[in-house]
Amino acid sequence: MFEELLIKHHKMALAYAYSLSENYHTAQEVAQESLMEAFKSFDNFDSMLGSFGSWIRGIIRNKYLERIRKNREIPLEQEIIDLIEREYENWDELGRNSGNDVFGILKKCLETLSLIHRRIVELFYYEKRKCAEIAESEHLSEPTVRKRLERIRGGLKACIDKKMTGAEEGVMEI
Amino acid sequence: MNAGNKGDIKNEAVKRAFDGLLFAHFGLAKGGAAAIMGQIMADAAVCESKRRVMEGILAVSTGFGNEAANSKYFINNVMNGIKATSLKSGEALTDGHKNIFAIRNLSLAASFMILLGVGGICLMAHYNGGAKGRPASRPCLLTSTPGGLLERNMKRSAINNGMQIEDKDIIRTYAGSCSFVMFSDLSRIEIGGGSTIKFSEVSGLNTGSGTQPGGRKMCLREGVIDADILKAKNHGVFKVSLPGGELSARDARFILAVSNGSVFVEVSCGSVSLELADKPNPLTIEAGYCLVLSQEGTSKLLAAELSAEGSKAGARFAELKKQLSLSESKYEELLVNYQKRKNVDICLENTIKSIKRRGANYS
């Protein structure tokens, strides 16, 4: 039972942890610790009170804040944490209703990107190049690359939201 | 006027100046400025949260750029962690998982029997005089920054500091991370980021007459190591299998990098011997010399992802990669035993000059 839920939710847990920490190692550690914690207190989980996803996110949030306090780092503003939680909760709910998976939809949305935007995504997210390097290789200015990345993210978000709600099968507008 | 009043006045002045600024900018009454400011802050928070959400799912869907975050690996890691925690705390795994109490008891019994057996063998060896005067074998220990993986019997786990390396273990390090291996004779190697290394013979050999000190044989498939090998009587020669050859060292300090079949060796202390499959005699590279062997051309070398950030070896190799922009040679020995030098930079410079000079002939 737990393993099934783990397989279903681990990617979202990792993504959520990454959204909070913006650090790969921290995200992985926080997500891993949280899932282990979830296993230990799985008996306390009540599906009537909320979804498994939101329960896991609660644990991740606490683990993240605990870690921040321990390392005396500056925590993310509560307002931003709440908004991130709301976004994930929204996707979680839409996913439960429609049976859609965010990562599957993201893949589809990435396919609708224009060639130049796809190239930037590949260089930035897959090849882990810095904006300055992308700017140099693509003969663009660094602020242009940053702006395009911002637009791509916004466009992908809108595309995911549309597809999750089943509003349309449309192509991204960036 | 006391200090408190001065502070209040200053705060009020700053507030008013800011209100004035907003008023001028938005053309609004003072009362509206705070509302506008609140709206700006709220918008910024929304933007930031959306950016973070997208960064999160994009990072996961692109696998964080390496395989450490692969689904299977992550799930296995969590499940292993759960099992290990349960074993440690004595909790039984419930909820569809195996009850491990029986397994644990069996393991304890088996460990006890093994201890008895080992004790017996040691006593026998002691009375036979087999282990007399021979240093006890110490394990080959491993430490790592986050991002190091140990692959044992097809199972991967994150490296815990102080882990013992066994024969056939594979260590993988990812960009930015680095691992250290301390051999039983205190020789050590630093494994830079983006490396894959297989240890073929490192643990002590248990013979009837005592434990032989561990060997030091490994295979560097990809990546970079910075090795400090001591001369130890009871230890075998330090050997590293490379694409197209084998490197041997007994008392040397050197940097070795392998990238897409290309090899870079730089010796700073002692000497190393390099046996190449297509050369009848081994090459000896002494302190102050370096060697570059390129299998598929330097363009591949340039494209390789060898980012051992912070490690000396990685920085040097990165510098070399950056400057090797001419040659497209096919498994040619580009440089060996050029001008003896006192420091690494001269060697590097000579290497680059030489490659540039000879580049046209090899391209």
Interface residues (C-beta under 8 A of the other chain):
Chain A: M1 F2 E3 L6 I7 H10 K11 L14 A15 Y16 A17 Y18 S19 L20 E22 Y24 H25 A27 Q28 E29 A31 Q32 L35 M36 F39 K40 F42 E77 E79 I80 L83 I84 R86 E87 Y88 V102 F103 L106 K107 V121 Y125 Y126 E127 K128 E150 R153 G154 L156 K157
Chain B: A42 A45 V46 E48 S49 K50 R51 R52 V53 M54 E55 G56 I57 L58 A59 V60 S61 T62 F64 G65 A68 A69 S71 F74 I75 N77 V78 M79 G81 I82 T85 E91 D95 G96 H97 P146 G147 A175
